[in-house]
Amino acid sequence: MNKKKILKIGIVMDPIQFIKVEKDSSFAILLEAQKRNHQIHYMEMNDLYLKKNQAYARTRCIRIHKKTTNYFNFIQEQNISLNQLDVILMRKDPPFNIEFIYATYILERAEKEGVLIINKPQSLRDCNEKIFASLFDKFTPDTLVTRNISQIYNFWKQHKDIIIKPLDNMGGASIFRIKENDLNFLVIAEIMTNYEKKYCMIQTYLPLVKYGDKRIIIINGQTIPWCVARIPKKNETRANIAAGGTAKIQKLDKKDWEIADYLSPILKEKGLIFVGLDIIGDKLTEINVTSPTCICEIELNTNISITSMLIDYIENQIY
């Protein structure tokens, strides 16, 4: 049997020195890649650049260690054309802003030269995590995307209990619940829309969030049968772990499977290989495509290796 090729795997992520190793999905993916002796090229956004119509980056080859301190070291640094890499994982966390979009343009140049990019740069641009979900309105709560305060007011008066959130953030940041007769409606609407200069998303409040905001992982169209239900802490609307929520591992229910089965082929066709669905009760609220998390929690509590599935997919595409 021929020995498998050692792949050159690039990753674009936030500074590794600030991650929480025990919960970081990017770190878990890199551990699996390193276990298979692949060469890891670490990059941050500042490292990407275009020169003479060619995509380049400063990369640092990295070794990582499964411990909570001194968990990585850089081996060597080089400036290379991105077409020297076999695959690049785009794992930069939101905000989804113009700088993020510029980075996808650079990665798209590498993609055109044969580099596998996960997730596909065009789809990262096209599939905003909030707005993309609204395409599938048979699964979503009533939703409004606007920057017009009068429209938000009318939606609030109709539904009486709403959630308002930015289109470009993550981790529960800047999410507000506005209940019926809330005297703070106007100031919240002004802040969230920056006085009608910025779009935001408004949805009906889902009381079933108290039982968990479920994160369902899909790898190359294959749904993981266990999910992470993120339970909000007492007197908190947001269930995100980053906002203090706690994680509970549970099996997907019938409605979860219905939503995942419907979306999986669509995601795969768009080159969205690693995706996280957010479902509250039986309602789809977001489709996370930039840097989905919750791998570690599922792998720790089940016999499923999501990281193996992802690296298997990469190897099958390259070999």
N, C-alpha and C positions, 0 to 999 in steps of 0.2 A: 504494500500500500504506500502511495506517495505521501510524504510528509506534508501536512497542511502549511500553506504560506503564513508567515507572520504578517498580520495586517498592520497598517499604519492608521490608527484611529484618532481622529482629532475631536476635540470637544471645546465648544465655546460656552463658558459659564461665568457666573459671578465669582469674585475672588475666593479661592478655595480656603484661604486662611480663616474665613468667617463662617464657614458652614457648620451645621450641627451633624457630625459624622453619623451618629446613631439613627438619624432620620432622613438623611440627604439621599435622594434617589440617584442623583448624578454620581455621587461617591460609590453607591452600590453597583451601578453599571460599570464604573471603572474597575472596581474590584474583580468583577467577573471577567472583564476583558484582560486584565493583568494576569488572572489565574490561567488564562489560555495562552499566555506569553505574547500577547499582542503589544505593539509599541504604542504608547499613548502620548499624543501631542496636545498639550494644554494651551488654551488660548482664552483671552478676555477680549471684550469688544475693542479695546484700544489697540489690539494686536493686528486687527484685520485692515487691509488696505488694497487699493487698486493702483497699478502702475503699468502704463502702456497697454491698457485694456486687459491686463492680467491680474487675477486675484492672488494676493500674497498674504502672509501673516508671519509675525514673529511667533514661533512656537517654542515651548519648553517641554522637553521629554520629562516625564514625571514618574516616580515610583510612589505608590500609596501603601499605607500600612493600616491594618484593621485595629486601630486603637484610638482613644479619644484625644490624645495629645501627641504632638510630633508625628502626625499621621500622613505626612507627605514630604518628599524632597525632590527638588529639580535636579536632573542629571546633566542636561546640556541644553543650550539655547541656540536657535538658528532662525534665519529668515528664509522661508521657502515659498515656492509657488504652491498654492493649495492643491494643484493637480498631482502633487507628489503623494497626497494622502489617498487612502482607499475610501474612507467614509468620514464625515464630520457630523457630530451630534450638536445641534443647536439647542443649548439648554440654558440660555440666558433668561432669567426671570423677568416678568413684567416690571416696570411699566412698558406697555406696548405703545411706544412713541415713535417719532420720526427717526430717531437714531437706530432703533430696532429695525425699522423698515430699510434704512440705508444698509445695515449689516446684511439683510437678506439679499439685497442686490449684489453685494460682493460674493456671498455664498452661491448665488445663482450662476455667476460666471464660472465658478469651480464646477458646479453641477453640469454645465454645458460641456465641460471638458472631461466628463465621465466620473466625477466624484459623487458618491452616494451621499445625499444630505438628508438627515432625519431631524425634523420633519421637512418636507419639501418647501423651499423658500416661498414660492408663489402661494402655496396654501397657507403658510404662516401669515402672509399679508392678507389673503382673501378671507380667512376664517377667524375674524375677531372672536374671542372666546365668549363674549356676551351676545353679540349680534348674530353670530353663526347659529347659535341655539334657537333663535327666534324663527329661523326658516322652518323649523319642525313644530309648528304651533299646535298641532294636535296633541303634542306631549308636554307643552310648556304652560306655565301659569299665564294669565292675562298679562301682556307686556306692552310697554310703551317706550320708544326711544325718541327722545326729543331734547331740545334745550329751551323750549317755550314754557314759561312758568304757568301760563293760563291752562295749557294742556295738562300739565302735571296736576294742577289744582282740580281740574274736572275729573281726572282719573282718580285722584284721592277721594273726592266727594262721592264718586260712584262706588268705589271699593272699600272705603272707610279705613282700611288698614293696609299700608303699602310699604315696600322696600324700595329705596332709591340708592343706586350705586354707580360709580364711574365705569366707563367702558374700557379703561386702560390699566387697571390695577389688579392686585392679587391679595390673597391672605386675609380677606375681610377688611382691608384698609378702606376707610371713608365710606362705609356702608351704614345707612341710617334707616331706622324703622319710624314711620310716621303713623301714629294711631289716630282714630277719629277724634276730632276737636283738639288736636295737638296745637298749642299756641305757637310752637316753633316752626310751623310749616314754612312760612315765607323765608325765614333766615336760612333754613336748610336748603330750600330750593334755590335761593340766591347763591349760596356757597357752592352747591353741587353743579350748577350751570354756569358759575362765574358770571352771574348777571346776564344770562342768556347768550353766553359766548361759547359754551362747551356742552356737548351732548352727554347725556347720561341715560341710564336704563331704569325704568320704574316697573315693578312687578307687584302683583298682589302678595300680601304676606301669607306664608304657608305655616299654619300652626304645627304641622307635623314635624317641623324642624326640631322640636324638642326630643324626638326619637332619633334624630341624626340626619345630617347632610351627607348622603352617601357618595363616596368616590369610587367609581367603577373604572377599571383599567382595561384598555383594549390594545393588543399588540398585533399589528398587521392583520386587522380584521378579526382576531380571535379574542373573545371576551374572557376575562379571568372570572371564575365562578364565585370568588370571594371578594367582598368589598370592604372598605373602611367607612363605618358610620361615625361621623364626627359630631359629638354631642356637645351642645353649647353649655357653658357653665351657667350657674344660677343667675337669673336676672340679666342675661346676655342674649341678644338676638343672633349674633354671629356664631356659627359652629366651627369655623376654621380653626385648625390646630394652632396656627400662628396667632390667633386671637384668644387663645386660652381654652379651646375645645379639647375634649378627650376623645381618644380613638377606641372604637369597638369593632372587632372583626366579625362579619356575618356573611351568610350566603345570600346570593342574589335572589330576590323574589320574582314572581311571575311577571310583574310589570317591568321590573328592571331588565329582565331578559327580553321582553317585547321591545323596549326602547333600544337596547344594545344591538339586538338582532337586526332591527331596522336601519340603524346608523352604521353598523360595521362595514358593509360593502361600500357605502358612500365615502366613508373615511379612507378606506383602503384605496379606492379609485383616485382620491385626491392626493395620495402620497403621504397621508397622515398616519404614520406607522405606530407612534406611541401617543395615546390619547387618554385623557381622563374625563369621564362624564360625571357631572354633579347632578344628583337626583334627590329631591326632598319629597317624601311620600311617594306619589306616582307621577311627579312632575319633574321634567328636565329643566334645569336652571342655567347650566353652563356646559360648554364643551371645551375642555382645556387642551390646548395644542402646543403651547410654548415650552413649558417645562413641568409636565405633570409629576405629581408626587404620590406618596403613600405606598411605594414599592416595599419599603423596609418593614412597615407594619404588617403587610400581608405575608411577606416571606417569613417573618419571625413567628407567625402564628399558624401557618399552614405548611404543607409540603410542596407548595408551588414555588418555582424559581422564575419570576418574571424577568429577571436580568438574564438568565440563561436563554429564555425565549427570544429576547431582543438580540443578544449576541449570535444566537443560532440563525436568526433572520439575516443579520448582517453577513455572516460567513456564507450563507447560502446564496446571497446576492453577488458576492465577490468571487467565490471559488468556481 
